[in-house]
Amino acid sequence: MKAEEFDAKFDNDEDMTGALLLSRARRPLQDQRRVNVDFPEWMIHSLDREARRLGVTRQSVIKIWLAERLEQAAANHKNVM
């Protein structure tokens, strides 16, 4: 399918999933790397308590909190410049 045809079908709200190679799809900047971090025991207990409260895993809590903090730091950095 040519790009013009693809664009026209997309613009007409047609289902385009058949024209995509979803097995090769990637989300930008979402590649995973494993990182090992040692935390004090009290911090693990606090993380687990928060994870139970939210109904998610400890790893999810850590990822969410780190992402929020990094976004905040980036926003603060932009405001300084």
Residue pairs with C-beta under 8 A, 6 or more apart in sequence:
1 19
6 16
6 19
9 16
9 19
10 16
39 47
44 58
47 58
47 61
47 62
48 58
50 61
51 57
51 58
51 60
51 61
54 60
54 61
56 64
